[in-house]
Amino acid sequence: MTGPGEPAEPAGRTGAAPRITVIGLGYLGATHAAAMAELGFEVLGLDVVPEKMRKLEQGSAPMFEPGLEELLRAHVAGVEGSTGRLRFTDSWEELGAFGDVHFLCVNTPQKHGEYAADMSYVDAAVASLAPHLDRPALVVGKSTVPVGSAARIAERLAELAPAGRDAELAWNPEFLRESFAVQDTLHPDRIVVGVAGPRGEELLREVYAQPIAEGSPFLVTDYPTAELVKVSANSFLATKISFINAMAEVCEAADGDVMKLAEAIGYDDRIGRKFLRAGIGFGGGCLPKDIRAFMARAGELGASEALTFLREVDSINMRRRAQMVELTRDAVGGTLLGKRVAVLGATFKPDSDDVRDSPALNVAGQLHLQGAQVTVYDPKGMANARALFPTLGYADTALDAVRGADVVLHLTEWKEFKELDPAVLGEVATTRHLLDGRNTLDPQLWRKAGWTFRALGRPTA
């Protein structure tokens, strides 16, 4: 296989590097397409949203993801100085003719009014691609799907593709962390492939030859196991987050310190320190919908009792948001009506512009609905936040958001917020009262500047 900076050989003859297509160009797909070009492959991407395609064709990322835009500009055809290895199309026919390996990276959101995953986007992509597969090809699912989906999709592919059984399916779940997606794609901590035969494994070993050579473990499984890996991992992480948040509730009742508690138990290498920071809980486009879809699928399989604990995990997580609303109400004297609340953070995590199921934005919205005048500031998520909650107030800086506030809420742990000067903010706030929903600010620093400081699960003094 060719390495970064070297063009892949054109397909069409024995020994040629496989040509790759990526279907769905959101967080996962855009990153995967750019990374495949970085690894030396010729890549063709497709998405059904024209605005997204236009941005990508200019070498611009349709979302904020550190390092992604630089990677796109290095490889998108037509961008000055690029390798030209990455192109885009809206033609399924061109996609089928071009590709040897087709990566499915479309969304599987939660169904409206249900816990189950919406598979309509995956099914539509397969139905659009398959009729154009008239020669041997490998279709690789990366989307997070209910276990059992791959076997069904494999049969559908064979039925619809002119190539029949030569249009094979593999399942290769993604493990990207938003804000680390480029690193996680180029240097994955593991590569899992669910395959039905040796050809799929051989092709994917070729696609991932460089990460494998660098030491990334390559695990070969059947379809169901590969489908279960992502939801199992996310369920474990969600459980760990909700565990420490449950301990925060106990600490508040017992006047303990959840940060010291987490530090103490984190030294146990069976437990570890990661994901033990108490706060307002998890959100984003993966963990909440994945654990709910997992519960729904377990019920369909007759194994619902195995995952009943995830209902409590979800309940604890949502309760943290309600707790922050109640702490805010207490901080302003028992009623939110007419009170000015500054919210620092709108995205579900720092170094991202993603506001999907964001705890920060959810809390801001609840406060607004209960009569507070809410002003939000976020370093990268303002446009997405405005689109989702247009009735909230928005400020261009943290200082402007805090101006005139009766209480300040720290709800997304951006580095910028850790570097704020409490004395400067105190000069513009009406009341120096801060609630730290992420347990990343220094209580002593803020209290020294005259702020009443409260953090979830920690002593008030």
BADRENKOL-515749 format. One record per atom (N, C-alpha, C): x, z, y; residue in one letter. Coordinates in steps of 0.05 Angstrom, whole numbers, plus 5000, padded with zeros to 4 digits. Each point is the difference from the previous one (the first is absolute). Example, Ala and Ser with C-alpha at 12.3 -4.5 7.8 and 13.67 -1.06 7.14 Angstrom:
<pts>
526451564886a498250005024a501850005024a499349865021s501650015024s498550145022s
</pts>
This chain:
<pts>
501750004976m498350005024m501750005025m499249865021t501450005025t499750275014t501950075017g499950255015g499049965028g499750225015p499149985028p501849815016p498749845016g501549825017g500649734987g499549984973e500549754986e497349884993e499649745005p497449874993p499649994970p497650054991a499449964972a500049714993a500749934975e499949724992e497149905000e499649755006p497349904999p498950004972p497450054997a498750014974a499749714990a499349974975g499349744990g502049904979g502150164994r501849924978r500850254985r500949964976t500850234984t502250165014t499750264999g502150175013g499550055029g498049875012a499450055029a498950285004a500650115023a498950265006a497049975003a498450194991p497149985003p499250015030p498049845006r499050015027r497650195001r499850145022i498150235001i497949965021i497550084993t497950015020t499050285002t499050075023v498950265005v497249975012v498050114988i497249975008i499150265012i499350005025g499350245015g502450105015g499949995027l502350065016l499650235018l499050224989g499850255014g502650164998g499850275001y502450174998y501649934975y498749984977l501449944975l501049714999l498249815005g500649724996g502149895020g499750075025a501949905020a502850114994a500250254993t502650124993t501149874975t498349974980h501049884975h501049725004h498549845015a500849725005a502749995014a500350165021a502650015015a502350094982a499450204983a502150114983a500849794979a498149854989m500749804980m501749785013m499449935025a501749815014a502850125004a500250255007e502650145003e501649994974e498650014978l501450004974l500849724991l499349805017g501049734995g498049804990g497450084997f498049824989f498649845022f499049764992e498249855017e497250124997e498750075022v497550154999v497949865017v497649994989l497749895015l497850215000l499150085024g498050215003g497349895008g497950144992l497249925007l498450245007l498449975021d498050215008d497649865011d497750134998v497549875010v499450075029v501750165013v499650085028v501849835017v499049805015p501649815015p501850145021p499050215013e501650145021e502550124987e499750114977k502350124986k502149794993k499049774991m501849784992m501549895025m498749985023r501349905024r502350185008r499550274999k502150185007k502449984981k499449984975l502249984980l501649745004l498649795006e501449745004e501950015024e499550185018q501850045023q502250204994q500050114976g502050204993g499350275010g497550055006s499150265010s498350144978s500550264997a498550154980a497250075011a498049974983p497250065009p499450305001p502050164993m499850295002m502750125006m500150255008f502650135005f501150114975f502349904991e501450104977e502949975005e501550225002p502949995008p501549804982p501449825013g501749804986g498749754991g497350005000l498649764990l500349765018l499750045026e500149775018e502849885000e502050164998e502849894998e500349824975e498850104978l500149854975l498549745002l497650015012l498549755004l501549805017l501150095022r501449815018r502549894986r501150134981a502349904985a499349784981a497449984992h499349814978h497749825006h498350055019v497649835004v500849735011v499149794987a500649735008a499149945028a501749875016g499349945028g501050205020g500850234991v501250205018v503049945003v500949995024e502849925005e501950194985e501949874985g502050154986g499150114973g497649954991s499050104975s500949834977s499850114976t500749854975t497849794994t497650045010g497849824995g498850034972g500850224986r499150034972r497150094998r498850105022l497350115000l498149835016l498049894987r498049845014r497250114994r498049905014f497350094996f498149764999f497750044986t498149794997t497250124997t498049835005d497250094994d498949834977d501749854986s499149824979s500650124972s497950054985w500450104973w501249784982w499449755006e501249784984e503050005004e500950025025e502950015006e501350244986e498650225001l501150244988l500449974970l498049884986g500249964972g502249814992g500349795016a502049804994a502850105005a500350185020f502650115008f501150214981f498350194992g501050244988g500450014970g502050154992d500450064971d499150294995d500350175020v499150284998v498350065024v497550084995h498150055021h499350305002h500750135022f499550285003f497350055014f498350154988l497450085011l500450265016l499749995026c500450245017c497550065017c497749934990v497650035017v499050294998v498250075019n499050275003n498050074978n499950254993t497950114982t498850255013t498549965021p498950245015p497950154984p499350235010q497850154988q497449865006q498249984980k497449885004k498450175020k498349875016h498350155019h498050174984h499950265006g498150174987g500750084972g502449934990e500850064973e503050095000e500850124978y502850074996y501649774989y498749814986a501349794985a501549815019a502049864989a501549805014a498449745001a500349875023d498749735004d502049794990d499349874978m501849804988m499349725009m498249975019s499149735007s502249835012s501950125014y502249845012y502049904979y500550174980v501749924978v498749784984v497550044994d498549804984d499849735014d499650015027a499849765015a502749855001a502150155002a502749875001a500649874973a499450134978v500449884974v498349754996v497550015009a498249774997a501049775017a501250055023s501049795017s502749884990s501750174989l502649914991l499949854973l498550124981a500249914972a499549704996a498049885013p499549714996p502449825007p501950105015h502349845008h502550064984h499750154978l502250064983l499949814976l501449775003d499949794979d502649984985d501750205003r502550014985r500650304995r502050064983p500650284995p500650165025p498850235003a500350165024a499550294993a501150185016l499650294996l498650115025l497650114996v498650145021v500650304998v500950125021v500950284999v498350175019v498450184989g498450185016g501650235011g499950045026k501350235012k498050205012k497549905004s497950175011s499450244982s499150225012t499250234984t497149964990t499749984974v497449934989v499150204979v497450024994p499150174978p501249924973p500850194984v501149944974v498049834984v501049794987g498349824986g499649745014g500749995026s499649765016s501849774991s502550064993a502049804993a499149844976a499050134979a499149864976a497849815007a498150095017r497849825008r501049775016r501950055019i501049785017i501649804983i501550104980a501549824983a498249804986a497750094990e498149834987e498849805020e499550095023r498849835021r502049785008r502550075002l502149805006l500149784979l500150094975a500249804978a497549825000a497750115007e497549855001e500049795022e501050085024l499749835023l502349815005l502450074990a502449845006a500249764981a500649765011p500549774982p502250054980p501950175008a502250064981a499250194978a497650115001g499050184979g501750254997g500850064976r501650244994r502849995012r500949765009d502649985013d499950125028d497650055010a499850155025a499850304993a502350134999e500150274990e499650215022e499450244992l499750225020l501950224993l501150125021a501650254998a498950195021a500450264996w499350195020w502450165009w500649995026n502450115011n499350185024n499150254996p498950165022p502150045021p499050035025e501850055023e500150305005e502350095010f500550285006f501050035028f499149835019l501050015027l499050245015l501850125015r499350205020r500049875027r497750015013e499949895027e502150145018e501349845016s502350075017s502749994984s499849964973f502449964984f499749764982f498049825007a499249794982a502249804994a501549935021v502249804996v502150114980v500850245005q502050134983q498950034971q497550074998d498950054973d499649744985d499749775014t499849744986t502749894992t501950025017l502749904994l501550184981l499550265001h501550194984h498050204987h498349904982p497950174988p501250224983p498650234999d500950224983d499249964971d498249814995r499449914973r498349745002r500249844980i498449754998i498550024974i497350005002v498350024977v498649734996v500149894975v498649754995v498450034975v497449945002g498249994977g499849714992g500849934976v500049724991v498749984973v499149754994a498849944974a501949864981a502449925010g501949864983g502749985013g502049894987p502750005009p500549825025p498449795003r500549825022r499650145027r497950155002g499550155025g502250195007g501050144979e502350195005e502549855009e500649774987e502449855007e499949905029e497649905008l499849905027l500350225021l498850234994l500250225019l502850125001l501450004977r502850085001r501649825017r499349745001e501549825017e499350055030e497450045005v499250055028v501350265011v500250204983y501150265009y502950044991y501449784994a502750034990a501950165018a499749965026q501950155018q499450305000q497550095004p499550294999p500750124973p499549854978i500850104973i503050034999i501549815010a502950015000a501050245017a498550075020e500750235017e499350274987e498549994978g499450254986g497150085000g498249835011s497150074999s499049994971s498850214990p499049994972p497849794998p500049864977f498049794995f498550094975f497450075004l498450114978l497949794992l500049944974v498149804990v497850154984v497549955007t497750134988t497849804993t497850114989d497649834997d498450015026d497949845001y498449995024y498950275009y498650144982p498750255009p502050205012p502350034987t502050205010t501049925028t500549745003a501049915027a497950055021a497449964993e497950045020e499750305006e500650174981l499750295004l502350135016l502349875001v502350135012v499550065029v499149815016k499750045029k497950225005k497749984987v497950205006v500850284990v501550014978s501050264990s501950125020s501949845010a502050105020a498650095025a498149855010n498650085025n498350254995n498850024976s498450244994s501850255000s502449974989f501950234999f500850085028f500749805017l500850065027l497750135016l497649894997a497750115014a499550294991a500450054974t499650274990t502050205012t502549915002k502150175011k499550065029k499049805016i499450055028i497650195002i498049964984s497650185002s500750284990s501850024981f500850264990f501250175023f501949885015i501250165021i498150055023i498049825004n498050055020n498150224991n499550024974a498450224990a501550275004a502749994995m501650245005m500050075030m499849805017a499850065029a497550155006a497849944987e497550145004e500350294991e501350054978v500550274990v501950155019v502049865010c501950135019c498550085026c498249845009e498550075024e498350254996e498950024976a498350234993a501750254997a502549974990a501750234993a502150045021a500149845022d502050025021d502849944990d500149814981g502649914990g500949755015g502349894992d501249775013d500449784979d498449805001v500049794980v502749845001v501349985023m502549865001m502250144984m500150275003k501950154984k499350004971k497450004994l499149994972l500949744988l499549775014a500849744990a503049984996a501550115018e502950004998e500950154974e498750234996a500850174977a499449864973a497649894998i499349884974i501349724997i500849885023g501349744999g502850014988g501250235000y502750034989y499949984969y497750044989d499649974971d500149704994d502049904985d500349714996d497849894983d498450164987r497749904986r497849935019r500150115024i497949955020i501049815022i502350065011g501249835021g498750055027g501449915021r499250065027r498349785013r500049764989k498649785013k497050044997k498549915021f497150015000f498950295000f501650195009l499150275002l499850095029l499349825018r499650085028r497050025006r499150245005a497250045005a499249885027a497549915002g499149885025g497149914997g499349785014i497249915000i499549804977i502049974982g499449844976g500949725001g499449864977f500949724997f497849815008f500849755006g498249795007g501349734993g499349805015g501149734996g498449834982g501149774993g498549804984g500350034971g501550214990c500550024971c499050264988c501150235007l499450244985l497050074999l498550005023p497250084998p498449814982p500249745005k498449824984k500949974971k502650044996d501049974972d499150234982d500050255011i499150224983i497049994995i498549895019r497149984996r499449784980r501449775002a499649784981a500950094972a502150164998f500950104974f497850184987f498850175016m497850174990m497749824990m499349805016a497849834993a500549854974a502549904997r500649854976r500250184975r501050245004a500150194977a497150064990a498150025019g497250044992g499049774984g500649755009e499149774985e501249994972e502450104997l501350004974l499250244982l498450185011g499250234985g502050235000g501849995020a502150215003a499850155026a497650035010s499650115027s501150295002s499750154978e500950285001e503150035004e501449794992a502950015003a500950015030a498249895017l500849985029l498250175018l498650194990t498350165018t501750155021t502550064993f501750145020f500449845025f499949734998l500449835023l497750035020l497750084991r497850055019r500850235019r501150214988e500950225017e502349935018e501949834989v502249905017v498949865024v498049824996d498849855022d498550195019d498650204989s498550195016s501950175018s502250104988i501950155016i501049835023i500749754994n501149825020n498149965023n497549954994m498049955022m499450265015m500350234986r499450265013r502150065022r502449894997r502150065020r499349875026r498749785000r499249875025r497850175014r498150094984a497950175011a501250265011a502150114986q501350245010q501349965027q501249775004m501349945026m497949985022m497749894994v497849995020v499150285007v499750184980e499250285006e502150155015e502549964994l502250135015l499949915029l499449755005t499949895027t497750135015t497750034986r497750125013r500650295008r501450154982d500750275006d502050025023d501849815001a502050005021a498949965028a497749865002v498849955027v497650185005v499750214985g498050205007g497449984985g499849844978g497650004984g498249765003g500449845020t498449765004t501849775009t499649774988l501649765007l498849845022l497650055007l498649845020l501550005027l500849765008g501449975026g502950085000g501050104978k502850095000k501949764997k502350015013r501949784999r502150054978r500149824981v501750034977v502049774999v502650075000a502149794996a500849994971a500049764989v500749954972v502649844999v502150114990l502649864997l500149894971l499649744998g500149874974g497349884993g500149754990a497649874991a500449884972a502449934993t500649884974t500050214978t499749914975f499950204978f502750114994f502249865009k502750104996k501749885022k502450115005p501749895021p501349744990p501149855020d501449744994d498249804987d497550005008s498049814991s497949975021s498549775000d497849975018d497350024985d500150104976d497750004982d498250245006d497549955007v498150225005v497850014979v500449864978r498050024979r499750284989r497650115000d499450274991d502150205011d500649975026s502050175012s498850285006s501150224989p499050265007p500050055030p502149915013a500250055029a497749875015a499449754994l497949865014l497350104992l499850094975n497550124990n499350265016n502150175003v499650245016v499249945028v501449815013a499449925027a497149905002a499149844981g497349905001g497950224997g500650204982q498150224996q499850175026q502350055013l499950155024l498449865022l500449745002h498549845019h497050014995h499249984975l497250014993l498750275006l501750215001q499050265005q500250085030q500549805017g499950045028g502550035015g502349994987a502650035014a500849735013a501550035021q501249765013q502849974988q500349814983v502449974984v501749775011v502650065004t501949795008t502249994979t500549764990v501949964978v502549855010v502350074989y502449845004y501549984973y500949764994d501649954976d502049795007d502550034991p502149805007p499549724991p498649964977k499749734989k497149934992k498350204998g497349954989g497749965020g500749975025m497950005021m498049774997m501049764995a498249774998a498150034976a501050084977n498350044977n498150235003n500950215014a498250235005a497749925018a500649855022r498049915018r497949834986r500949824982a498249834986a498150154982a501050234989l498450164981l498250205015l501150125021f498650215016f500149935029f498549805009p500249915028p498950205020p498450194991t498950205019t501850235007t502350024986l501950215006l501649925025l501250205013g501849945023g502849954989g501549835014y502749944991y501950025024y502450104995a502050025021a502549844993a501649935020d502349844995d502550164992d499950265005t502250184993t498950274991t501750154987a499250274991a499450175025a501649985021l499550155024l497349945012l499249755001d497449925011d497750114982d500550004974a497950114982a499550295005a502250155005v499850295003v499050085028v500249825019r499250075027r497150105002r499750255009g497350125003g498850104974g501550014978a498950084974a499650304998a497850074987d499550284994d501450094974d500649814983v501450054975v501449744992v502350024987v501549774990v500250024970v499449784987l500249984970l502249824992l501850094984h502249844989h499249914971h499349744997l498749924975l501549784984l502049885012t501749824985t502950065007t501750034980e502750125005e502149795009e499449875022w501949815011w502450155011w502449894997k502450125011k499850045030k498749825014e499650025029e498750275007e498150094984f498650255006f501750244996f501949994981k501850234996k501950035023k500549775014e501950005022e498750065027e497350055001l498750055025l501050275012l500050025026d500850245014d497550175005d499650224987p497650175004p499650095029p502250055014a499750085028a498949785017a500949764996v498949775016v497149954994v499250024974l497249964993l498350235011l501250245001g498550235010g499249975029g501649855015e499549975029e497549835005e499349834981v497749825004v497550084984v500350184980a497750094985a498450215015a497450004997t498450215012t500550274986t500249994973t500550244985t502349944980t501950184999r502249964981r499350104973r498549834986h499150084973h500549764981h501750044980l500749784982l499350074971l498849814986l499450034971l501749794985l501850104983d501749824985d498849944973d498949764997g498749934975g501949884979g502649995007r501949894981r502450184994r500050235013n502150204994n502849895003n500449845021t502749895005t501250085027t498450135017l501050095026l501250284997l501750075019d501350265000d498350205015d498850194986p498350205013p501450165022p502550074995q501550175019q500449855027q500749744997l500549835024l497549995017l497749954988w497549975015w499150275011w500250224984r499250265010r501750095023r502649944999k501850075021k499249875026k498849764998a499149855024a497250095009a499050214988g497450115009g497649894986g500449864978w497749894985w499050194979w497450014997t498850124976t500249804978t501450074979f500649814979f498750084974f498649824987r498750064974r500649764981r500950074976a500449794980a498550094974a499249804985l498450054976l501650154980l498950234991g501350164979g502350175008g500350045027r502350165010r499050235017r501650215002p499250235017p499549915029p498250135013t499349925028t501950105020t501750194993a501950125019a502849984989a
</pts>
